[in-house]
Amino acid sequence: MAVDGKLLEILCCPVSKVALIRLENARLEKLNRAIDAGGVESIRGEKIPVRLKEALITQDGRVIYPVVDDIPLLLEEKGIGTTQLQNF
């Protein structure tokens, strides 16, 4: 089960307050390939250890937030800056 659409309508980045949208499958797969290669870190600098089944991204495309067990992890330190991902 994915993040509920009504919930998604009110969610925003905890830092910038930019609205969040679902990360589409093609970009999620690119992110997961980078995770598999060991090249993705959270804003805190921690390696992302496992592939993501779902994620949300700010509408401006700057930060990705993992969704774990249908719960968006909307903590600044859990965010993934997209500048580290080539051609994202």
Z-matrix of the N, CA and C atoms (Angstrom, degrees):
N
C 1 1.455
C 2 1.529 1 109.28
N 3 1.303 2 116.59 1 137.64
C 4 1.462 3 122.37 2 -177.58
C 5 1.530 4 110.31 3 -95.16
N 6 1.323 5 114.91 4 172.11
C 7 1.456 6 120.78 5 176.33
C 8 1.530 7 107.87 6 -58.45
N 9 1.310 8 116.37 7 131.69
C 10 1.456 9 123.07 8 -178.95
C 11 1.530 10 110.76 9 -59.86
N 12 1.329 11 116.05 10 135.68
C 13 1.457 12 121.54 11 -178.63
C 14 1.519 13 113.86 12 -58.88
N 15 1.326 14 117.27 13 -39.38
C 16 1.474 15 120.67 14 179.17
C 17 1.527 16 110.47 15 -66.13
N 18 1.320 17 116.71 16 -38.70
C 19 1.462 18 120.58 17 176.89
C 20 1.522 19 109.94 18 -65.16
N 21 1.313 20 116.01 19 -42.33
C 22 1.459 21 120.73 20 -178.57
C 23 1.536 22 111.46 21 -60.72
N 24 1.318 23 117.11 22 -31.61
C 25 1.467 24 121.13 23 179.50
C 26 1.525 25 112.84 24 -61.33
N 27 1.329 26 117.87 25 -26.46
C 28 1.469 27 120.34 26 -175.83
C 29 1.530 28 113.59 27 -107.25
N 30 1.329 29 117.24 28 -7.11
C 31 1.462 30 120.07 29 -178.20
C 32 1.521 31 111.45 30 -77.70
N 33 1.332 32 114.72 31 145.47
C 34 1.462 33 120.21 32 175.97
C 35 1.526 34 108.59 33 -147.90
N 36 1.316 35 115.14 34 165.75
C 37 1.457 36 121.87 35 177.09
C 38 1.526 37 108.45 36 -62.45
N 39 1.322 38 118.76 37 131.15
C 40 1.463 39 120.46 38 -178.91
C 41 1.526 40 113.87 39 -67.73
N 42 1.320 41 117.39 40 -16.66
C 43 1.464 42 121.16 41 -178.41
C 44 1.527 43 110.92 42 -97.72
N 45 1.326 44 116.32 43 -57.88
C 46 1.469 45 120.71 44 -174.20
C 47 1.523 46 113.69 45 -89.54
N 48 1.321 47 116.46 46 -17.20
C 49 1.476 48 123.54 47 -176.93
C 50 1.522 49 112.61 48 68.83
N 51 1.335 50 117.66 49 14.89
C 52 1.461 51 122.54 50 175.38
C 53 1.530 52 108.11 51 -73.53
N 54 1.323 53 116.78 52 140.43
C 55 1.464 54 121.56 53 -179.86
C 56 1.529 55 110.69 54 -61.01
N 57 1.325 56 115.02 55 153.60
C 58 1.462 57 122.06 56 179.26
C 59 1.517 58 110.59 57 -108.72
N 60 1.328 59 115.34 58 146.75
C 61 1.458 60 122.23 59 174.43
C 62 1.519 61 107.94 60 -131.49
N 63 1.330 62 115.92 61 163.80
C 64 1.464 63 119.38 62 177.15
C 65 1.525 64 109.80 63 -68.21
N 66 1.308 65 115.81 64 140.59
C 67 1.456 66 121.05 65 173.97
C 68 1.525 67 106.91 66 -77.96
N 69 1.330 68 116.46 67 119.42
C 70 1.459 69 119.78 68 -175.87
C 71 1.530 70 110.55 69 -66.61
N 72 1.319 71 115.02 70 157.93
C 73 1.465 72 121.96 71 -172.09
C 74 1.519 73 114.03 72 -55.88
N 75 1.332 74 117.96 73 -41.97
C 76 1.479 75 119.78 74 -177.99
C 77 1.524 76 110.69 75 -63.03
N 78 1.318 77 117.32 76 -42.45
C 79 1.467 78 120.26 77 -179.97
C 80 1.525 79 110.84 78 -73.32
N 81 1.327 80 117.05 79 -33.33
C 82 1.469 81 120.66 80 176.42
C 83 1.526 82 109.66 81 -63.32
N 84 1.310 83 116.86 82 -40.87
C 85 1.463 84 120.21 83 179.18
C 86 1.532 85 110.59 84 -65.95
N 87 1.333 86 118.18 85 -40.38
C 88 1.470 87 120.82 86 176.00
C 89 1.524 88 110.44 87 -61.03
N 90 1.329 89 116.22 88 -43.19
C 91 1.462 90 120.79 89 177.95
C 92 1.522 91 110.19 90 -60.95
N 93 1.318 92 117.02 91 -45.24
C 94 1.466 93 120.40 92 -179.07
C 95 1.524 94 112.39 93 -64.90
N 96 1.327 95 117.69 94 -34.37
C 97 1.474 96 119.32 95 175.39
C 98 1.527 97 110.29 96 -64.21
N 99 1.329 98 116.07 97 -39.76
C 100 1.471 99 119.79 98 177.54
C 101 1.526 100 110.65 99 -67.09
N 102 1.328 101 117.37 100 -37.61
C 103 1.471 102 121.02 101 176.43
C 104 1.522 103 109.69 102 -63.04
N 105 1.332 104 116.75 103 -45.35
C 106 1.468 105 121.32 104 178.94
C 107 1.527 106 111.43 105 -58.11
N 108 1.320 107 116.08 106 -35.25
C 109 1.461 108 121.09 107 -179.17
C 110 1.529 109 112.05 108 -80.46
N 111 1.334 110 116.81 109 -3.56
C 112 1.463 111 120.65 110 177.73
C 113 1.512 112 114.08 111 80.13
N 114 1.325 113 116.00 112 17.77
C 115 1.458 114 118.77 113 -173.84
C 116 1.511 115 116.56 114 -106.26
N 117 1.330 116 118.79 115 22.60
C 118 1.467 117 119.96 116 -178.18
C 119 1.519 118 109.73 117 -124.88
N 120 1.338 119 115.10 118 130.32
C 121 1.461 120 121.14 119 178.08
C 122 1.520 121 110.23 120 -124.97
N 123 1.311 122 115.15 121 151.77
C 124 1.463 123 120.48 122 172.96
C 125 1.520 124 108.46 123 -73.95
N 126 1.303 125 115.98 124 169.98
C 127 1.461 126 120.61 125 177.87
C 128 1.525 127 110.68 126 -58.49
N 129 1.312 128 117.08 127 -29.69
C 130 1.464 129 122.13 128 178.10
C 131 1.521 130 112.23 129 -73.05
N 132 1.328 131 117.18 130 -13.98
C 133 1.460 132 121.06 131 -179.81
C 134 1.511 133 113.80 132 96.74
N 135 1.324 134 117.96 133 9.92
C 136 1.460 135 121.49 134 178.65
C 137 1.521 136 109.54 135 -89.78
N 138 1.345 137 116.08 136 136.76
C 139 1.464 138 120.59 137 176.54
C 140 1.524 139 109.81 138 -62.45
N 141 1.319 140 116.12 139 139.47
C 142 1.465 141 121.22 140 173.32
C 143 1.525 142 105.47 141 -82.81
N 144 1.349 143 118.38 142 114.00
C 145 1.463 144 120.41 143 -169.39
C 146 1.523 145 116.13 144 -84.49
N 147 1.325 146 118.04 145 -24.69
C 148 1.467 147 119.85 146 -174.30
C 149 1.521 148 110.58 147 -132.80
N 150 1.331 149 114.05 148 153.52
C 151 1.463 150 120.91 149 176.83
C 152 1.530 151 110.32 150 -59.07
N 153 1.309 152 115.46 151 151.11
C 154 1.459 153 120.95 152 178.60
C 155 1.524 154 110.12 153 -100.69
N 156 1.325 155 116.71 154 137.84
C 157 1.457 156 121.11 155 175.83
C 158 1.520 157 110.63 156 -85.59
N 159 1.322 158 115.14 157 -26.06
C 160 1.459 159 120.54 158 -179.11
C 161 1.521 160 108.17 159 -155.07
N 162 1.326 161 115.99 160 151.85
C 163 1.459 162 121.19 161 177.41
C 164 1.526 163 109.01 162 -155.09
N 165 1.313 164 114.87 163 158.63
C 166 1.458 165 122.08 164 174.70
C 167 1.518 166 107.57 165 -115.73
N 168 1.318 167 116.52 166 149.30
C 169 1.454 168 121.50 167 179.61
C 170 1.519 169 108.51 168 -131.50
N 171 1.314 170 116.05 169 145.61
C 172 1.457 171 119.21 170 176.93
C 173 1.527 172 108.30 171 -65.88
N 174 1.325 173 116.13 172 149.73
C 175 1.467 174 119.64 173 -178.36
C 176 1.517 175 112.52 174 -60.84
N 177 1.316 176 117.61 175 -24.53
C 178 1.461 177 119.81 176 177.27
C 179 1.536 178 112.27 177 -84.78
N 180 1.346 179 117.09 178 -1.28
C 181 1.457 180 121.85 179 174.93
C 182 1.510 181 116.08 180 75.13
N 183 1.319 182 118.28 181 18.09
C 184 1.471 183 120.28 182 -175.10
C 185 1.521 184 115.00 183 -93.28
N 186 1.338 185 117.49 184 -30.97
C 187 1.468 186 119.95 185 -174.78
C 188 1.526 187 109.70 186 -135.91
N 189 1.325 188 114.94 187 137.50
C 190 1.463 189 122.87 188 175.97
C 191 1.515 190 107.85 189 -110.25
N 192 1.328 191 115.99 190 137.99
C 193 1.467 192 121.65 191 175.52
C 194 1.520 193 109.03 192 -117.83
N 195 1.333 194 117.57 193 126.08
C 196 1.463 195 120.93 194 177.93
C 197 1.526 196 111.48 195 -65.32
N 198 1.324 197 114.78 196 151.83
C 199 1.464 198 122.02 197 171.11
C 200 1.520 199 105.58 198 -117.86
N 201 1.331 200 116.45 199 121.51
C 202 1.462 201 121.98 200 -177.79
C 203 1.526 202 107.98 201 -122.07
N 204 1.323 203 115.96 202 125.32
C 205 1.463 204 121.80 203 -177.98
C 206 1.526 205 110.93 204 52.02
N 207 1.336 206 115.51 205 43.92
C 208 1.471 207 123.70 206 178.46
C 209 1.517 208 113.99 207 66.99
N 210 1.327 209 117.83 208 14.69
C 211 1.467 210 121.96 209 179.71
C 212 1.530 211 108.87 210 -115.99
N 213 1.332 212 117.41 211 117.19
C 214 1.465 213 119.61 212 176.59
C 215 1.527 214 110.55 213 -67.89
N 216 1.324 215 116.69 214 130.21
C 217 1.456 216 121.84 215 179.45
C 218 1.528 217 108.68 216 -91.69
N 219 1.327 218 115.71 217 83.43
C 220 1.455 219 122.00 218 -173.21
C 221 1.522 220 111.76 219 -94.11
N 222 1.313 221 114.55 220 58.49
C 223 1.458 222 122.02 221 173.98
C 224 1.517 223 107.19 222 -113.89
N 225 1.327 224 116.88 223 138.32
C 226 1.457 225 120.41 224 -177.18
C 227 1.523 226 111.77 225 -50.34
N 228 1.320 227 117.38 226 -45.03
C 229 1.461 228 120.71 227 -175.94
C 230 1.529 229 113.68 228 -70.30
N 231 1.329 230 118.54 229 -15.34
C 232 1.464 231 121.86 230 177.69
C 233 1.527 232 112.23 231 -89.42
N 234 1.320 233 117.07 232 -11.74
C 235 1.458 234 121.59 233 -179.84
C 236 1.522 235 111.48 234 -64.81
N 237 1.323 236 115.20 235 153.68
C 238 1.461 237 122.56 236 178.49
C 239 1.526 238 106.71 237 -120.35
N 240 1.309 239 116.40 238 113.33
C 241 1.460 240 120.48 239 178.29
C 242 1.517 241 110.67 240 -70.23
N 243 1.313 242 116.72 241 132.10
C 244 1.470 243 119.70 242 -175.66
C 245 1.531 244 113.08 243 -79.76
N 246 1.328 245 117.75 244 -10.40
C 247 1.464 246 118.60 245 179.84
C 248 1.528 247 111.77 246 -64.46
N 249 1.328 248 118.11 247 -21.49
C 250 1.462 249 121.18 248 179.93
C 251 1.530 250 112.01 249 -80.66
N 252 1.317 251 117.35 250 -8.15
C 253 1.450 252 121.31 251 -177.05
C 254 1.518 253 109.94 252 -104.58
N 255 1.315 254 116.90 253 116.74
C 256 1.467 255 120.94 254 -179.71
C 257 1.520 256 110.33 255 -69.45
N 258 1.320 257 115.43 256 140.80
C 259 1.470 258 122.52 257 175.48
C 260 1.519 259 113.77 258 55.07
N 261 1.313 260 115.70 259 34.42
C 262 1.466 261 118.07 260 -177.12
C 263 1.497 262 110.39 261 -85.32
